[in-house]
């Protein structure tokens, strides 16, 4: 059964050079990329956020900065689709919620581009109880897949 699952994971579009099974890999540009062979009951980006809920240090995540905004990101493949997940965000330091959201969305797109990917569709945001953006995730199409 495990061999069948590994074979199915290797055949799923979006998993490049998979050796089967869950695990941390790296993109050709060295970006952390976690591939999960588990099927999640959660839809798309939410499943990626749940899988990427811990381990935000190297080698599991990479730092990114743009202007006064910074964060950590990694790629996650779950249910046959790949997502960029951005967390541990700081800045910009303003009271304008729209400016904060826009700057962090730009950082997510920059993280995807640095990975050799482009974002597709909608972005999912997870908020703290204080209404701050805790995580962002978006489905991506990568040029190495």
C-alpha positions in Angstrom: 0.0 0.0 0.0 2.8 2.4 0.9 4.5 1.7 -2.5 1.2 2.5 -4.2 0.8 5.8 -2.4 4.4 6.7 -3.2 3.8 5.9 -6.9 0.6 8.0 -6.9 2.5 11.0 -5.3 5.2 10.8 -8.0 2.5 10.9 -10.7 0.7 13.9 -9.3 1.3 17.1 -11.4 3.1 19.7 -9.3 5.6 17.3 -7.6 8.9 17.6 -9.3 11.6 15.0 -8.8 9.7 13.4 -5.9 11.2 10.4 -4.3 7.8 9.5 -2.8 6.5 10.2 0.6 6.2 13.4 2.6 9.2 15.5 3.3 11.2 18.6 2.9 12.8 19.3 -0.5 14.2 22.3 -2.2 13.3 24.0 -5.4 16.1 24.3 -8.1 16.7 27.8 -6.6 17.0 26.5 -3.1 13.6 27.5 -1.7 12.2 25.2 1.0 9.4 23.1 -0.4 7.4 20.7 1.7 5.6 17.9 -0.1 2.9 16.1 1.7 1.6 12.7 0.6 -1.3 12.9 3.0 -4.7 13.8 1.6 -6.2 16.7 3.5 -9.9 17.2 4.2 -9.3 20.9 4.1 -9.6 22.8 0.8 -6.6 24.2 -1.0 -4.7 27.0 0.6 -6.2 26.2 4.0 -4.7 22.7 3.9 -1.3 24.2 3.0 -1.5 26.7 5.9 -2.3 23.8 8.3 0.6 21.7 7.1 2.9 24.8 7.3 1.8 25.6 10.8 5.1 25.1 12.5 8.9 25.0 11.8 9.5 28.5 10.5 13.3 28.3 10.9 15.8 27.3 8.3 15.8 24.9 6.5 12.0 24.8 6.7 11.5 28.4 5.7 13.3 31.2 4.0 13.4 34.9 5.1 12.2 37.5 2.7 12.2 41.3 2.9 10.8 44.1 0.7 11.0 47.7 1.9 9.7 47.8 5.5 7.9 44.4 5.3 9.5 41.1 6.1 8.4 37.5 6.7 9.2 33.9 6.2 7.9 31.6 3.5 8.0 28.1 1.9 6.2 26.2 -0.8 3.8 23.4 0.3 2.4 20.8 -2.0 -0.8 19.1 -0.7 -3.6 17.3 -2.5 -1.6 17.6 -5.8 -1.4 21.4 -5.8 1.4 23.7 -4.7 1.0 26.8 -2.6 3.3 29.6 -1.3 2.7 30.2 2.4 4.0 33.4 4.1 4.1 33.8 7.9 6.0 35.6 10.6 5.3 38.9 8.9 6.3 42.3 10.3 5.6 45.7 9.1 4.8 48.1 7.5 4.3 50.1 10.7 1.2 52.1 9.9 -2.3 52.2 11.2 -3.7 52.0 7.7 -5.0 48.4 7.4 -5.3 48.5 3.6 -1.6 49.6 3.3 -0.5 46.7 5.6 -2.6 44.2 3.6 -1.3 45.5 0.2 2.3 45.5 1.3 2.0 41.9 2.7 0.3 40.7 -0.5 3.2 42.2 -2.5 5.6 40.3 -0.3 3.7 37.1 -1.0 3.9 37.7 -4.7 7.7 38.4 -4.4 8.1 35.2 -2.4 6.4 33.2 -5.2 8.5 34.9 -7.9 11.7 34.2 -5.9 10.6 30.6 -5.9 10.2 30.6 -9.7 6.4 30.6 -9.4 3.5 32.8 -10.1 0.4 33.1 -7.9 -2.9 32.0 -9.3 -6.4 32.8 -8.1 -7.4 34.1 -4.7 -5.2 34.5 -1.7 -6.3 33.1 1.7 -5.5 35.1 4.8 -5.5 33.9 8.4 -6.0 36.6 11.0 -5.0 36.9 14.7 -7.7 37.7 17.3 -6.3 41.3 17.1 -7.2 41.4 13.4 -3.6 41.3 12.2 -2.7 39.1 9.2 -1.0 36.0 10.6 -0.5 34.0 7.4 -1.1 34.3 3.7 -1.3 31.4 1.2 -1.9 31.3 -2.5 -1.8 28.6 -5.1 1.1 28.9 -7.5 2.3 27.5 -10.8 6.0 26.9 -10.8 8.4 26.8 -13.8 10.3 23.8 -12.4 7.2 21.6 -12.2 
